Amino acid sequence: MPFRYFYSIILGLAFFNSSAFGFQKQKNPPTAEQAENWTRIIKEEDTPDSVKTQLYLQLINFYEGSEEYENMSRQAIDFFHYPTFLDSSNWVKKSFLEKALSYRNQIEDSLLLGNLELKIAGAWFNLQEFDSAISHYTRALEHLDENDSLYIADTYFFRGQAEDYQGNMLEAMQDYQIARDIYESQGDEDFANYTKGGMAILFSKYGIYEPAQGIREELVEFYKTREIEGDLGVQLYNMAETYRKMGEETLQLQKLKELESLIPFEPEDFYLEAMTYFSLSRYYGEKNELESQRKYFQKGEEVKDKVPQNWNENGAYLITKGLLEIKSGNLVQGKAIAQRLLELSASKENMDHRIGALELLEEAYEKSGQTDEALNALRQLTSYKDSIFEANQATSFAYYQTLYETEKKEREILRKNLELEDLQTESRFRIQLFLGVILVLIVGGIIFFLSLNLKNTRKAKKLQEEFSQELLKIQEEERKRISKDLHDGLGQSLLLIKNKVALNQPENAGEMLDTAISELRSIARSLHPMQLEKLGLAQALINLLDQIDSETDIFVSHEIEPLSKTLDKNVELQLYRIAQESINNILKHSEAKAMRVLLVQQENHIELSIEDNGKGFDFSEKYQDFHSLGLKTLKERTASIKGTMKVNSEKGKGTKLSFLIYG
């Protein structure tokens, strides 16, 4: 719809006494001073919504006329966050944002462009146009870079919600998981919990109730501990709704009463307060307790007008209102509300509201004696529930439930292992100190002898480590020299031979020399990875894996993050050699069909892991069985850069090598 259409709407809504606000139609272009005055008026609490909307429009037009497109964009984003009661506000907000985005070529700030796309997506989301919202969330990701990690997490989180409402459950769960992992890696506990709440809603929607309630119980305990009433109330409300779907009426009422006891919420949340009363009204309606049903519905009615929302399109409200009409004997009104809800659920593809509408219609038809219509509504309801819940519960969501639980356990195991290592290190230190004190008290002479012996042992070990490190450096220098000689010497000679032969055009000679030159350069690259110096560790590993993927039948996947911190050249080289040797072992010995490489940079360490699904081998981590020459080489390379190596392998179940480099 053209922007000028909304401009005319806003002008009609914004008619006011201009002298009261110091604002009037200007014959001349506005000045920067006037723009500052408009900004001041917007911030005043007693300024009407219609006036603020008009002032935002004036500011956007002012910055557009001044060719200050980034300031224009910031005003549009600011207006998006402004809570207005105007019915057309979502359309107006979207139009302001699109007007700003039309100057995308003049906006250099990529984060601002990503934020514009993010807010337009939010406007479409508020209009329940989820396809358009998903499209703009995806575009936002194209503008954001790796330094905008929290914005990226927000985009995945909100896109997951849109995918959820659109019925794209696999895509929604994937987006939620990505958002959760980013939030946790950035230490954003609040939004990590919001994402977990979204995952719980997704599980609940498709009948996977146990993990949904498990997540919520965890969140409830967290919010109770932190005394965060608003988020606690949301989780209690969602738990009550899930218990209603499960038929657990006692637990449903328990959660609703616990939620009611928090009213008034701190900070104020009139929407949650209204929905609490409507949920209690629906509960008592389904229990045929008409007096309590009416009482809570009236309470909700008194609160809902404080919320800037079109309640005639709120499915939960319509279900509650329709149920009250039917229980009160107003069957015609009840049917009308149910039909309205059915139409809305079809246009917005909301499964819960469609089910609620069919339940209302079935009860209304039955009470009015229209048995055929009641039976038809019941059949539609049963068929719809079977097609949605049983199919998804039996297939895709069973897999994602398992995936979620598996990832959760893996993260917990990794955390416990790190804690255990710290405890073991601390315990060893304490034991050594205790024994030292005891031995000093027993006999000084023995302690002196042991101390001297320990000192010599440590010195020898240090010399051995220094020797090993120096040997590795010498090896790499020699490889580098050979690589350069092969590439610059013999390679150039072969190229000259090729050109001379090409002039005489002997059959197949050019092709043979091409092959020789290619093999020579491949040998040079294996002796010393020149691309490591030019492109860095992450890109060098990606190129190595791409080469393996194209030249072998093994399926190769990877998750390699660009490293934000500059590493020592020796550390980069050793990590590359570790990956190279590990992959060669897979290709030579594992008989694997697939392998996966992970490179992640955490706050205080770098993790490199190489995993395959090959035949595996016997290995006891308890006794640190590194007798294999290949494993011993890997261990020495890891030790040379002050890292730790872990091996997890079992016959028939593949192998996983993990390397943690600290510093």
N, C-alpha and C positions, 0 to 999 in steps of 0.2 A: 504494500500500500504506500503511495507517495508520501514523502515527508511533509509536503505542504498541507496534506489532509490533517495531519496531527497538529501542525502549526495552527490551523484554524480552530481545532478542538481546544487547544491550550489557550488561545486568545479568548474563546468564549468562557472557559473556566476561570480565567485569571482576571475577569473584570472586577475592579475594586477602586476605592477612593485613592487616587494617586497622591494626593497631598498628604495623606496619613503616613505614607511610607517614603516620601521624597522621591517618587519614581513616576515619570510621565513620558509620554511619547516624545521622541527626540526628532527634531527636524534635521539636525546635524549629526554626523557620526559620533557615537559615544566616546568619551575619553577614558584613559586609564584610571583617573580618579573616580569616575562614575562606576567603573567596573569594580574597584575596591569597595565602593559604597554598597553595590549590589551584594558582594560577598559578605559584607557585615550584616546586611538585612537577612540574608539566608540563614546565618548562624543564630539569629534571635529566635527564641522559643515561641514567641507569640505571633510570628509571621504565618499567615494561613498557607496551607498546602498549595493552593492554586497560585498564590503569589510567588512562592518559592519556585514552583515549576516554571513560571514565566521568567523569573530572574535567571534561573539556570539556562533557559533558552537564550536570553539576551547575552549572557556571558559566553555561551558557545558561539553565537553569531559574532560577538565582538572579537573573540580570538580568531575566528575564521577570517573575518575581514582584515585582521592584523597579520594574517598568515602565521600565527603562533599555534601551529597545529598540535604540538605536544601539550600545550596548556589547554587547548580545546578538548583534547582527549582526556586529560585529567579531570576536567569539569564534568564530562559525560560519565566517567567512571565514578566520580563523587556523587552525582545524581543517582546512579544505579544503587548506591548503598543507602540513599536517603529513604526512610520508611514513609510513604505517602498513602493516604486513604483514597486517592482518586481511582475510580474504577478502571480508567484507561492507562494507569501508571506504567504497567508492564510494557504495553505497546509504545508508550512515549519514551520510556527508558531505552528500549531496544532501538528506536529510531534515532535518538541522540547518539547512541554508540555507533550505529551504522553510518551516521553523518560524519562522525569523527574518523571512522575507519576508511571512508572514501578517500582520505588523504594519506593512505598508508605509505605511498611512495615518498612523501615529504617527512615521514617520521623515521628518525634514525635509531631511536631507542628500541631495541628488539624486545626487551622486557615489557615496555609499554605496549607494543603491538600485541605481544602474547596476552597481556592483561586485558586489552580491549576485546580480543577474541574470547577470552575466558568469561568476561562480563556479558557479551552478546549471547554466548551459550547459556549463561545463567538466566538471561531474560527469556530466551526461548524455553528453557526448562520451566520457568515460572508460568509460562503460557501453556505448559504441558505439550509442547511441540518437540518431542524428544528426538526425532530424526535430525531436525535442524540443530538442536543442542549438541548432539553427538558429533555432528560435522564440524561445528565451531570449536568444540573441545579438542578435536583432532588437529585443527589448524593452529590452535594455541600451542600445542606441543612442537609444531614446526618452527615457531619463533623463539621458544625458550631454549636456553643452552644449559650445559651441565652445572653452571654456577647458580642457576635458578632452581635448585633442587626442591625447595618447599613449594614453589609455584607449580613445578612439574607434578609433585605429589598431589597438590590440590586438584590439578586438572584430571589426573587419573581417578582420584576419589569421586569428583563430581561427574565425570563421564561414566564411572561405574554406577552411580545412582541413576543416570539417564538410561543406561543399558538395562538396569534393573527394571525401571518402569516400562521400558520398551519390550520387556520379556526376553531380552538376550542374556540369559543367565550365565552362559559360559564366559562371554566377554565381560560381564559385570564382575564375576568372581576374579577373573584375571586382573582387571583394573584395580579392584580392591586390594589384591595381594601385592601388586606393585606399589600402590600408595602406602600400604602398611609398612612394607620393607623400607621405603625411603624415609617415612616419618621416624621409624625406629632407629635407622642409621643416623638421622640428624638429631636424635634425642627429643623429638617432639611427641611427648607422651600423650598430650590431649588429643591431637589429631590421629595418632595411632589408635587410640581408644574409639574415636568416632568411626574410624574405618572398620574396626572390629564389630562395632554396633551395626554398621551397614551389612557386614557379612552375616551377622546373626539374623537380620531381617530377611536376607536372601535365603538362608537356610529355612527359616520359618515359613516363608511364602510357599515353598515347595514341599512342605510337610516333613522336613528334616528337623524335628523339634528338639531332640536331645542336645545336639551340639549348639543349637541356637540358644537354648536356655543356659547351657554351660558357659558360653561366652558372656551372657548377660549377668549371671551370678558373679563371675569374676569382676565385671565392670561395676556392679552394684557395690561389692565390697570395697573396690578402689575408691569410688565416689563417696561412700560413707566415711572412709578413713580420712579423705581430704575435705569432707564437709562441703561438697559441691552439689547443692540442692537441685539446680536446673538439670544437669546431666543425670543425676540420680533419678529424678522424676521421669525423664524420657525412658530410661531403661526399665523402670517399674511399669510404666504405661505399656511398653512393648511386651514385657513379660506377661502382663495381664491379658493382652490381646492374644498371645500365643496359647496361654492356658485356656482361653475361651475356645480357640480352634481345637484344642486337644480334648475339650469336654471336661476339663478339671475345674469345675465351678468354684469349689472351696478355695483353691489356690488363686483363681482369678479374683475373687472377692477380696482375699487377703492382700494381694498386691494393690488392688484399687484403693482399699482402705488405707494402706500404708502410704500410697500416693496422695490421697486426700488429706492425710495428716500433715503433709508438707505445705499445704496452702495456708497463707499466701507464699508463693515461691520467692526466694531471694537469689538473684534479682527477679523482678516481676516478669512473669511469663503468662500473659492472659490467654494465649492460644492453648498452652498446655493445661491451664486451669479449666478452660471451657471444655476441652476434649476429655478431661478427667470426669467432669460432671456428665457429659454425654455418654461416656462409657458406662458409668454407674447407672444412668437411666436405661441404657440398652440391657444391662445385666438384669435389673429388676423387671424390665419388660419381658425378657425371656423367661423369668421366673413367675410371670403373671402377678406381680405385686404392683398394681396400678398406682397406688398412692405414692410409693417411693419413686416409681418411674416418673411420674409427673413432677414431683418435687425436684429431682435432680435435673430434669430437662429444663425446668424454669430457671434453675441456678445457672445452667449453661447459657441459656438465652440472655440472661442479664450480663454475662461476661463477654459473650462473643462479639458484641457491638464495639468493644474496645480494640478489636483485632482488624487490621486493614486487609480484609480478605472477602472474596465473593463466596459467601457460605452456600449459595444455591448450587455451587459446583463442587462442594466438599462432600465426598461420598460417605464418610463416616457420619457426618451430620445428617445427611438425607436418610440414611438407614435408621438412625435413632428417631428422627422425626416421623418417618413413615411407620415405624413400629408402634410409636405412641398413638398415631391416628388409628391404626388397625386395632390395637388393644382397647382404645376408647370407643370403638364401634363406628368410626368414621371411615368406612371401607372405601368409598369413592375417592376421598382424598388420599388414603393410603395407597390405593392402586395407582393414582396419578403420580405420586412421589416415586413409587417403585418403577413405573415406566420411564420417568425422567432419569432415574438413576441407571436404568438399563441402557438407555441411549448414551448417557455420559460414559459408562464403562466400556461401551463398544467403541466410541470415538477415541477414548484415551487408552484403550486396551488394558484396563485395570481389572485383574482377575478377582480380587477380593470384593470389589464393589459389584461386579457382575453376579457373583455368588450371593451377596447380600440382597441384591434386587430380586433375583429369582426366588429366594427364600421368602421375601415379603410378598411377592405375587402369589406364591403357592398358598400362604396362610390367608391372604385376603380373599382369594377365589374360594378357598375351602369354607371360610366363614360366611361368605355371601351365597353359598349353595351352588356355585358354578364348578361342579365336580370335574367336568371334562377339562376346563381351563386349568384347574388346580393340578390335575394329573399330568397335563402337558407341561406345566411349569416345573413339576417335580421331576419329570423325565429329562427336561433340559438341564436342570440342576445336577442330576446324577451323572448324565452324560458328560457335562462340562467338567465336573470334579474328576471323573475317571480319566478324561483325555489329558487334563493338565497335570494333576498331582501324581497319578500312578505312573504315567510314562516318564516324567522327569525324575521322579524319585527313584525309579528302578534303573535308570541309565546314567545320565550325565551327572546328576548331583550326588549319586553314590560315589562316583569317582572323585568329585571335588571335595566331598566330605573327607574321604581317605587322604587326599592330597593335603588338605589343611591340617589334619591331625598329624600326618607324617612330618610335615615341615615344622610344625610346632614342637614335636618331640626332638627333631634334629637340632633345632635352635637351642632347646633346653639341654640336650646332651653336650653340645659344644660349649655352652656357658658353664655347665658343671665340670667339664674337663679342664677348662681354663682355671676355674676356681680350685680344682683339685691339684693342678700343677703348682699354683701359688701356695696352697697349704702344704704340699709336699716339700717345696723349697724352704718354706718357713720352718717346717718341722725338722728337716735335716739340719738347718742352721742351729735350732734350739738344742737338738740332740748332741750335735758336735760341741756346742758351748758347754752343755751340762757335763758331758764326759770329760771335756778338758778340765773343768773345775774339779771334778772328782779325782782325776788322775794327778792334778797338781797337789791335791791334799794327800794322796797316797804316797807318791814318790816323785820328787823333783827330777831325779836323774833320768827316769824313764820318759818323762814328758820332754826333757831336753833332747833325748835321743830321737823320739818320735817327731818332734818339731823339726829337727834337722833333716830327718829322712823325708818328711812331708815337703819341706822347702825344696830339697833336691828333686823330688818327684815332680813338683809343680814347675820347677825350672826346666826339667827335661820335657815335660808336656808342652810348655810354652815354646821351647825351641822346636819341638816337633811340629806344632801348629804353624809357627812362623816359616819353618822349612816347607811345609805343605802348601801354604799360601804363596810363598815365593816360587815354588815349583809350578803351581798353576799359572801364575803370572808369566813365567818364562815360557811355558807351553803356549799360552795365548799370543805372546809376542812373536814366537817362532811361526805359529800358524798365520799370523797377520803378514809376516814377511813373505812366507811361501805363497800366500794368497795373492799378494801384490805382484810378486815375480811371475806367477802363472798368468795372471790377468793381463799385466802390462807387457810382459815379454813374449811368452809363447802365444798368447792370445792374439797379439798384434801380428806376429809372424804368420800364423795360420790365416789371418784375415788377408794379408798380402798375397799369400799363396792362392787363396780363393780367387782374388781379383785377377791374378795372372792366368790361372786355369780358365776363368770365365771368358777371357779374351780368345782362348783357343777353342772354347766350347766343347770340352770332352764330355761324353755322356755320363750323367749322374755324379760328376765330380763335385759340382757346387753343392748338391744336396748332402753328400758325404761330409764335406768340410763344414757345412752348417751344423750338422749333428755333432761333429767333433768340437766345434766352438761352443755349442750349447752345453755339452758335457763338461768341457773345461771350465766354463763359467759356473756351472753347478758345483763342481769340485771346489772352486774358489770360494763360493758362497758358504759351503759347508765348513771349510777351514776357518773362515772368519766372516761373520755376518755383517757385511758392510751396511746393510739396511738398518741394523741396530743403531749404528752411530748417526745415520741420517734421519731415521723416523722415530726412534725411541722404542722402548721395550714393548709397549702395548701393540703398536702397529706392526712391529717385527714379528711378534707372535701370531697376529692375525694373518699376515702374509704367509708365514710358515704353515699354518693350519689350512689356509686356502690352497696352498700348493699340494699338501697331502690329500685334501679332499678331492682335488681334480685328478691326481695321479694314482689314487688307490680306490678300492671298492669299499673301504671302511666309511661309515657315516660319522661325520665330524660336526660337533656343535661346540659353541663356546660362549662364555659371558666374560668379556675382557673389558675392563673399565680403563679409560685414559687416566694415567697417574697424575694427580694434582701437585704432588711434591717431586722435585728433581732428585733423582737417586744418584749415588756415586756410580761412575761408569763401571767399576769392577762389580758392584752389586747387580747392575743391569745385565752385565755379561754373564755372571754366574747363574742368575735366574733364567736367562735364555738357554744356557747350556743344560741346566737342570731339566727344563721343559723339553729340549731337543733330545737328550738322552732318554728321558722317560717315554717320549713318544716313539723313539726308535725301538725301545724294549717292547712296547705294545705291538708295533708292526712285525717284529721278529718272532716274538715268543707267545703272545697272548691268544692268538686265533680269535680276536674280538671282531664283532660286527659293527660296533660303534664305540666312540670315545667322546669325552666331554672335558673341556679345559676351562678353568675358572681363575680369573685374576682380579682380586678385589683389594682396594686400599682402605684400611680402617684408620682410626685416629692415631694409633700407636704401632701398627704393624701392617705388613702386606701379606696376603694369603694367596698362594698359588696351589691349585689342586688339579691333578690329572686322573681321570677315572675311566675305566673301560669295563665292558661286559664280557670279557674273555674267560679263559679257563681257570685263571687264578692260580694260587699256589699256597702251600702251608707256611704260615708265618706266626710266630708267637711274639707278640709285642711285649709280653711280660719279661722275656729274657733278652730283648733287643737283639734278635738273631739277624745280624747284618753280615753273614758270611759270604753272601753272594757278591761277586766283584762289582756288578752293576750297582747294587744297593750301596756297597761300600763307597764307590765313587760319588754317588749322589749324596751320601751322608757327609763325606769330606768337603764337597763343594758347599753344602748347606752350612757346615760348621765354619767354613772360611769366611762367611759373611754374617756370622753370629746368629744363625737361624736354627730352627728345630724341624725335624722331619718325622712324619708319622706314616706308617704303612698299615693298611687295612685290606687283607686279602684272605680269600677262602676258596678252596678248590670248587670249580664249577660256578662261582658267584662273582667273578671279576676281581678287579684290584683298584684301590684308590690310594694315591700318594698325595700327602698334604705337606706343604712347606710354609712355615710361619717365619717371616723375617721381621725382627723388631728394630726400632730406631727411626 
